[in-house]
């Protein structure tokens, strides 16, 4: 409605998870009763199309969820982390100064370093959130990680000891859409009937900065 708060949360591929946790906190503290959380990215603007090892991995997209205050908790637990020591493995090194871009504005990535760190932190933060909610792994219905690439998704599931059939994978359809990947995957799995009301879903994000996080939700009114 007119006058409602609106702001950006810049955490790249972790952006949707960061924004979801932020919106949940605002509702819990009474600052809001409803929140529209949008993850959107136009990665095609910052890709080096001569770097075939990187540019083919990414896509453009947008997805959103609506949160509403309720006596029945939907967000059960969330955790957010960041470590600037790893900023060099995935970044856009350019900066805007005086209206001009200083340095390269295009994405650079050390794929192997990103893979190793992403799998490690996704496993750790997933376990951290499940422990915070006191939910055993065998009661988790679905895992929706940031859709970076299939290797990271598969390795994360193995490391967590989770049945790969419980991992929602859409990277083969949408590519890596950064902050949009988690809501896009959630929407697809709700629409095709896999995710239903009452189920526990773990949402995870990881990306440049380096930043990562997870939110555990119990689905209510999924449609």
Protein Blocks (a to p, Z undefined) as FASTA:
>chain_A
ZZiacddddehjmmmmmmmmmmmmmmmnopafbdcddddddfklmccfklmmlmmmpccd
dddddddddfbdfblbdcddddfklmmmoccfbdceehiaedjfbdcddfklmmmmmmmm
mmmmmmmmmmmnopafklpfbdcddffbfmlmmmmmmmnopafklpccfklmnopnhjmm
mmmmmmmmmmnomacghiacddddddehiacdddddddehiZZ
